[in-house]
Amino acid sequence: MSGLPLLKASDFDGTSLRRDGKVLVFLYAKWCPFCRAACNETDCIMDKDDYKAFSVDLSDDDNPLWDQLGIDVVPTLIGYENGSEIYRKPGARMVGLRRSDFETADESLSGG
């Protein structure tokens, strides 16, 4: 949906992501209209030198990542460094994520 490579539950170990370096993860559900709108904003986090961007499809209510990662609302952005969470931006209820939210996440993971 977003054009970002997909991660699965097996890419996580508890709350940790099994990836080195900086990673920004966009969590969404296909049934969520606010997620579908947010997918149009993911272009600003693609092909970055400072981090890799991925998506996670939480369309299945039984996906263990809902509880494992403490996801209360989709869409949500989570940034990781060497597997540990360093950034989180849940979407606003009835709004989702705006382009400015993706840009803020990009600034947070870029550089320093």
TABELFEN-V649847 format. One record per residue. N is the residue number from 0. RES is the residue in three letters. PHI is phi in degrees with one decimal (NA if undefined). PSI is psi in whole degrees, -180 to 180 (* if undefined). D_FIRST is the distance of its C-alpha to the first C-alpha in Angstrom with 2 decimals. Layout:
n,res,phi,psi,d_first
N,RES,PHI,PSI,D_FIRST
N,RES,PHI,PSI,D_FIRST
//
This chain:
n,res,phi,psi,d_first
0,MET,NA,-43,0.00
1,SER,-91.6,-17,3.80
2,GLY,88.7,-7,5.79
3,LEU,-85.9,149,7.96
4,PRO,-60.1,145,9.82
5,LEU,-90.2,139,9.66
6,LEU,-105.1,159,12.90
7,LYS,-122.3,173,14.66
8,ALA,-56.9,-32,17.63
9,SER,-69.1,-12,19.95
10,ASP,-82.0,-3,19.00
11,PHE,-117.1,149,20.78
12,ASP,-125.2,96,24.48
13,GLY,66.3,-125,25.11
14,THR,-90.4,-4,23.88
15,SER,-90.8,145,23.96
16,LEU,-95.8,134,21.27
17,ARG,-83.8,61,22.63
18,ARG,-145.1,142,22.07
19,ASP,-88.9,162,24.69
20,GLY,78.9,-166,24.53
21,LYS,-94.1,136,22.31
22,VAL,-139.0,135,18.68
23,LEU,-110.7,127,16.30
24,VAL,-115.1,127,13.79
25,PHE,-102.5,113,11.08
26,LEU,-101.5,130,11.15
27,TYR,-146.8,171,9.18
28,ALA,-135.1,136,9.41
29,LYS,-60.7,-29,7.70
30,TRP,-77.9,-8,11.26
31,CYS,-93.2,117,11.71
32,PRO,-64.5,-30,11.98
33,PHE,-73.1,-30,12.58
34,CYS,-69.1,-43,9.38
35,ARG,-60.0,-41,7.54
36,ALA,-65.8,-41,10.26
37,ALA,-66.1,-30,10.06
38,CYS,-57.5,-29,6.64
39,ASN,-69.8,-13,8.98
40,GLU,-99.5,-4,11.41
41,THR,-71.2,-12,10.06
42,ASP,-59.2,-28,11.87
43,CYS,-78.4,-4,15.05
44,ILE,-117.6,8,14.56
45,MET,-87.4,152,13.70
46,ASP,55.2,49,16.72
47,LYS,-95.5,148,19.16
48,ASP,-82.5,-31,22.57
49,ASP,-84.3,-19,23.32
50,TYR,-159.2,167,20.39
51,LYS,-106.3,145,17.28
52,ALA,-115.8,138,13.86
53,PHE,-137.0,168,11.55
54,SER,-125.5,160,9.04
55,VAL,-133.7,125,10.13
56,ASP,-90.5,112,8.82
57,LEU,-103.5,27,11.91
58,SER,-59.1,-31,11.46
59,ASP,-83.5,116,14.76
60,ASP,-60.7,-19,17.59
61,ASP,-88.7,1,19.60
62,ASN,-60.8,125,17.49
63,PRO,-64.7,-17,20.33
64,LEU,-68.6,-23,18.39
65,TRP,-53.5,-53,18.73
66,ASP,-80.0,-43,22.46
67,GLN,-55.8,-43,22.66
68,LEU,-98.0,0,20.96
69,GLY,65.5,44,22.36
70,ILE,-85.2,119,19.20
71,ASP,-100.7,-25,20.55
72,VAL,-148.8,143,17.75
73,VAL,-116.0,147,14.01
74,PRO,-77.8,159,12.52
75,THR,-141.8,144,14.77
76,LEU,-110.0,134,15.32
77,ILE,-130.5,129,17.77
78,GLY,-102.5,142,19.65
79,TYR,-128.0,150,21.72
80,GLU,-131.1,120,24.69
81,ASN,49.2,42,25.99
82,GLY,91.5,-15,24.26
83,SER,-100.8,140,25.58
84,GLU,-66.7,131,23.82
85,ILE,-125.8,-8,25.03
86,TYR,-155.4,142,22.76
87,ARG,-149.5,133,20.94
88,LYS,-137.4,99,19.58
89,PRO,-75.5,148,18.57
90,GLY,-68.0,153,17.17
91,ALA,-77.5,137,19.96
92,ARG,-58.7,136,20.25
93,MET,67.4,12,19.60
94,VAL,-132.7,-45,18.27
95,GLY,87.7,-141,15.42
96,LEU,-116.7,141,15.18
97,ARG,-102.2,167,16.51
98,ARG,-55.5,-39,16.44
99,SER,-61.0,-30,19.79
100,ASP,-67.9,-40,18.45
101,PHE,-66.8,-40,16.21
102,GLU,-65.5,-39,19.33
103,THR,-65.1,-42,21.57
104,ALA,-63.2,-42,19.58
105,ASP,-59.2,-46,19.74
106,GLU,-62.1,-39,23.47
107,SER,-65.3,-37,24.00
108,LEU,-92.7,-17,22.69
109,SER,-81.0,147,24.12
110,GLY,65.3,-148,27.75
111,GLY,-14.4,*,30.21
//
